């Protein structure tokens, strides 16, 4: 199993969620987070300068079977990307074991 953690723009969440459903990822957790990125300059909107050092993002945590990892990452990259600084990051790590609390099942069956 793989754990995929993605930090994306909040404005892209709906399209990412839809793309994940299309590749068969129907369960994941998410949080609203604030982070500090590489972008150092502020933006001007209607004559007012705004700091962009604190960036509002959405953090997704997804656990999938090994064979779904590549499709999941591709779906996030395709749907979350704008081509601009601040599109986000994706991290993939191995999960040693998973358990379903209700039944005590373990392994890949816990993801169905």
Buried (B, 14 or more C-beta within 10 A) or exposed (E): BBBBBBBBBEEBBEBBBEBBEEBEBEEBEBEEEEBEBEEEEEEEEEEEEEEBEEBEBBBBEBBBBEEBBEBBBEBBBEBBEEEEEBBBEBEBEEEEEBEEEEEEEEEEEBBE
